[in-house]
Amino acid sequence: MRAIYLFGAGDVRVVDAPDPTIEQPTDVVVRVSRACVCGSDLHPYHSRPASEHGSSIGHEFVGVVQEVGAEVRRLRPGDFVIAPFAVSCGRCEFCRAGLQTSCGVGGFWNDARLGTAGGQAEAVRVPLADSTLVTVPELSGDGLRDADEDLLASLLTLTDVYGTGWHAAVRGGVTTGSTVTVIGDGAVGLMAVLSARRLGAERIVLMGRHSARTDLGREFGATDVVAKRGEAGIAAVQDLTDGGSPVVLEAVGHLPAYEQAVGVVRAGGVIAKVGVPQYEQAPVGFGSLFGRNVTLTGGPAPVRAYIEDLLPAVLDGSVRPGRVFDTTVALEDTPKGYAAMDAREALKVMIRP
């Protein structure tokens, strides 16, 4: 089969890779219908050391079950499935608590311990399939034939970015009447805006500098946009929120974004951080969080815990998170998709194998 491999910083290639097969009785093989490039894929794209053989990449895909292992009970060939970005057992204490990203048995795509490959490929072996995958009966069998691109795009967001934005809003305690500031106008930031609005936030300030993205953010529910950064941006948000935002959702992952979050949060407020941190140390001392009784929360989103609750509104079209996809490429053109996202020429790239 054809698959995307990363051979080093900026070196994305389409290669011939071994076809996935059933290795454990709890596995299934999924034929990928749609995959995508995530903002977090750009981190290794910028920094991965050169490698002769490369490694698979990608962690967001939806598709159709092709083969099932002998112990798979819930899935059948022909089922259309959503694959969360984490593999989970569904039975351990963390999975039962809705924290599947901490599953001690599972793991992630491109995980040497699990032997998993990436989702940017024609097909993927899925371990622990009964507990990991979510079926969409409406698209199973012949249903996929009639599915439009908008629906497939929205279903694809449930593998990561929509669930991650939702996780930020949930961990931030967003509720009816909340005032929220979202830092970052990438796909996750825009999904955080959408999620905050759905949870009842009254005022949503979006900090972002790309007008095409912030315009979409306004359509998703942002009431204000602040394009300034640094001290000027902090002052603007403080002015809009009467001295500071009670809830801040940080969806970037770089240290300046965290510093913005610390700057705009109100004393006693909450920072929910879901941007994958590209640093090891960040201020939490008396002058930043501790002295103002600010709560820091967030982490890798257990999107498996949210998919079934978010799915109905996606299926009926009342929520359209797939609008974050502004570029679609064939699998063979995926390197161009990476380049477009890296150059900020694309917000989020969908891959059609």
N, C-alpha and C positions, 0 to 999 in steps of 0.2 A: 504494500500500500504506500501511498504518498503521505508524508508527514513533515511538519516544520521542526527544524533543529536549529539551535543556537550554537555557533562555533566560536564565539567570542564577542566582545563589545562591537555592536553594529553589524555583526556578521550572521544574518538570518538566511537560511537556505531551505529549499524544498528538496527532500531526499526520499529515496526508497528505503522503507523501514519494514521490519518483519510484520506480517499480519498478526494481530492479537489472537490468542487462543484461550480456551478455558484451561486454567492452571490449577484452580481450587474448586471444589464442588459448590462453593457459594458465589462463584464468579458468573458474570454474563459478559458477552461481547456486544457493544453498541455501535451501530453504524451511525456516524455523526451526520446530522442534518444541517446544523449551524454551529459554528464556534465563533470566537472573537479574540481580539487583542485587548488585554486589560492594562490600565495605567501602571499596575504593579509589574507587568511584564517588561516595562521600560526600564525598571531598575537593573535587572541583569543585562538588558540590552545595552545599557550604558557601562556596565562594570565587569561583565563576565570575562575571566582570563581566556586567552586563546586555547583551543582544544582541537586536537587532530580529528577526533571522532564526533565531537559535538554532543549535545544532549537535547532531548525532547523538551517542549515548552507548551504552555497553555493550560488553563484550568477551568474553562467555562465552555460547556457544550450541552446541546440537546440532541436527541436522536432516537433511533428505533432499535429495539433489542433484536439481535440476530440469533444468538445462541445463548443457552442457559445451562448452568452447571446442575449436577444431579441433586443438590440439596437446595436449590432455589425454589421457593414455594409461591411467591407473590407475583412473579414476573413471567411473561410468556413472550415467545418470538412475535414480533409485530407490535408490541407495546411501545408507544411514544413516551419518552422519559426525559426528565430534567435531572441533570447531574450537578449537585452542589459541589463547591470547590474543595470540600473535605469529605473523605471516606470515613464512615462511622458504623459502629457495630449495632447501635440501637439498644443495647442491653446494659452497658456499664453505668456506674453512678452518674457520670458526666452526661452521657447521652440521655438518660432518664430525666436529668435536670435541664435538658435543652441546651447543653453546651457541647455540641458534637465536635467542635474544633479541638476539644481537649480529650477526645476519646483515646484511651490507652491502647486500643487494638487497631484502630484505624490510622489515618494519616492524610496525606495529600496526593495530588497528581504529581508526576515526576519525582516520586519518592523511592529511593533505592531500597529502603527497608521493606516496603510493600511490593516493590517491583512494578510500580505503576508508571505509565508513560503519560505524555501530555495530551491535552484535548484538541490541539490544533493538528488534526489528522483525519484520515478517512474513517478510522474506527478506533475504538478504545476498549481495553479490558477493564471491567469494573469489579473490584473485589467487594465483598460484603454487600452484594447488590440489593438484596431484599430491604436492607435498612438504609442504604445510601440513596437510592434512586426514588424519585417521585413520578408516578405514572400520570399521564393526562389521557383519560379514556376517550375524550372527545376527538383526539388526534390519532388514536391507535387504529390499527387496521387500515381501512380506506380513508379514514378521517384526515390524514396528513395531506392527501391529494387536494383537498379543498381549503387548506389553511393558507391565509394570505401572509405576505411578508411582515406586515405590521404585527400580527399576532405572534409569529415565530420570533421576531425581534424582542417583543415584550416577554415572552417565555424565557428567552435566553438571559434577560436581565436577572431572572430569579436564581440563576446559578451563582451569582455573586453580587453585582453592583446594587440591585434593588434591595436585596436582603441586607447588604452591608449598610446602605443608607438607612434602612429601617432599624437596624441594630443600633446605629448611632442615636437615632431619635428615641428609641425605647430606653437605652442606657442613660440617655440624658434626661429622662423623665418628662418628655414632652407630653403635654396634655391640653385640654381645652383652655384657650386663653393664653397659652405660653408665649413668651418673647424669646426668640431663638436667633442666634447668629451662626451661619454656616460658612466655614472657611474653605474655599476651593471651589472652582467652577468646572471641575472635571466631572466625569460620569457619576462618581460616588457622591460628590458634593451636590449635584443636581438631584440625585435620588434621595439625599438627606433632606433637601428642600421639599420634594414631593411627599416624603414620609412625614415630615413635621406638619405639613398642611393636612394630611390625612388624619393625623392624630389630634388635630384641632388647634394648632398654633395660630395665634392671632396676628403676630408680627414676626416676619422672617427676614432677616438681613442677610443677603448673600454677598460675601467678599470675593470678587473676581474681576478680572481685567479684560476678558474676551467678550465683546458685546454679543456675538452670535450665541455664546453659551449663556450669558446672563439674561439675554432676552428669553431663551427657553426656560431659564430659572424663574423668570417672572410668570411665564405661563404655567409652570408647575406650582406656583404659590408664593414666590418671594415678593414681599411688599416693598423692599428697598434693596438697592445695589450700591456697594461701596467699592470703587475701583482702586482707591489709594491703598498703599501698603505702609508698613512701619508705623512710626508715631502718628503720621497724618491719618492713616487708616484707623488706628486705635481711637484717635480723637473723634473721628467721624462716627464710628459705631457708638462710642460713649454718648455722643450728642443725640443720636437717634434713639438710644435705649435709656435715656435719663440716668446716665452714670455707669452703665455696664450691663451686659447681657446676662440674664439668669442662667441661660443654657447656651453652650457653645458646642458646635459639632465640627470637629477638625477632620477633614477628608483629604489631606495632602500627603503628609508623612515626612516632610522636610522640616528641619529645625526652625526656620523662620515662620512657618505656619503655626507651629506649637507656640512660639513666642507671641504671635498675634493672638492666639487663643488666650494665653495668660494675660495679655494686655486688655482684652475686651471683656473678660468675664467679670461679673459682679461679685463682690464679697458674699460668701455663702452659696455661690453658684456651682454649676457643674460643667466640666469639660468632658465630652464624650469623644474619644479619639479613635478613629477607625482607619486613618491613613497609615499605611505600613511604615513604621519609623525607619528612617535611613540614618540613624544616629544611635549611640549607646547611652548618652547622658543628656539629661534635660533638667532645667531648674524646677525644684519642688520645695525650695526652702522658705524661710519666713517671709522674704520679700516677694515671692511668686505665688505659691499655693498655700503653704502652711499658715502663714500669718493672717490670711483672709478666709480661712476655713473653706477653701475651694476643694471640691471633690473631683478627682481625675478617674475616669472610667473608660470603658470601650474595650478594644481588642479585636482579634479576628472574629468576624461575624459567624455565628453558628446558623448559616442560612437554612440548613435543613429544618431547623425548628420553626422557621417562618413561612416556608413555601406554601404549605397547604392553606394557611390563613390568607396569604396574599393572592393566591391563584384565582379564586372566583372572580374578583374584580378585573383581573387581566383577561380572563376568558370572555367576560361579557362586554369588554371594551370600555368600561367606565373609567379604568385607569390604563394609561398607555406609556409605561416606562420605556418601551422600546424606541421612543423618539430620540433617545440619546445616541442612537446609531445614525451617523450621518454619512457613512461610507461603507460600501460592501465590495469585497474582492473575492475572486476565486482563490482556492487554496494555493494555486501556483503563483498567485500575485501577492501572497501574504507579506513577503519582504517589503513590497511597496506600501502595504498597510502600516507596517512598523515605522517606516520612514515618514509617512504622513502624520502619524500620531506624534512622533518625536518632534516634528517640525511645527506642531500645533495647527496643521492643516486639516486634521480630522479630530473630532471629539472622541469618537469610539468607532472602531472598525469591526464589522461583522464579516466572517469568513464563510463562504459557501463551498463546501467540498465538492 
